[in-house]
Every structure is written in structure tokens, then in C-alpha cells.
Amino acid sequence: MQNFTEKRIDCPHCGHTFRMTLDVSGGDQEFYDDCPVCCNAIHLSLKVDNQHKTISLYVDADDEQVF
């Protein structure tokens, strides 16, 4: 599996679509990034399945988190 992949992201706040390069060498990750248009925080959850060679990216608004 390649260490870097590019994914298309739709901002959950404003709907703007942009591309993001992800480093999957670290395995599963959770992180935040700001939308380049509306500057709101976006929560991203990256799941790497090396056995099946798949990558899943879950995107949601920062205010949708359940604690």
C-alpha cells in the first residue's frame, strides 16, 4: 500500500469540495483540519485496513461530536 493518498473532501459546514493528501503510513488517525473557504474546523477519522488494502475517511463537523 502506498504511504500517501489523495481524497476529495466535502466541507460539512459550507459544502465546498477540496482535495487533501493523506499520509496513511501511521495507520488509523483522527485529526482536525480547517476548510479553506469557510475556515470552520472539520473532524477527520482515517481508518487503514492493511489486510484488505483499503482506506476509509470519515468527515464530520466539529460540533457533531458525541462525548
HELIX and SHEET records of a PDB file:
HELIX    1   1 ASP A   62  GLU A   64  5                                   3    
SHEET    1   A 2 PHE A   4  ASP A  10  0                                        
SHEET    2   A 2 THR A  17  ASP A  23 -1                                        
SHEET    1   B 3 GLN A  29  ASP A  34  0                                        
SHEET    2   B 3 ALA A  41  ASP A  49 -1                                        
SHEET    3   B 3 THR A  54  ALA A  61 -1                                        
END                                                                             
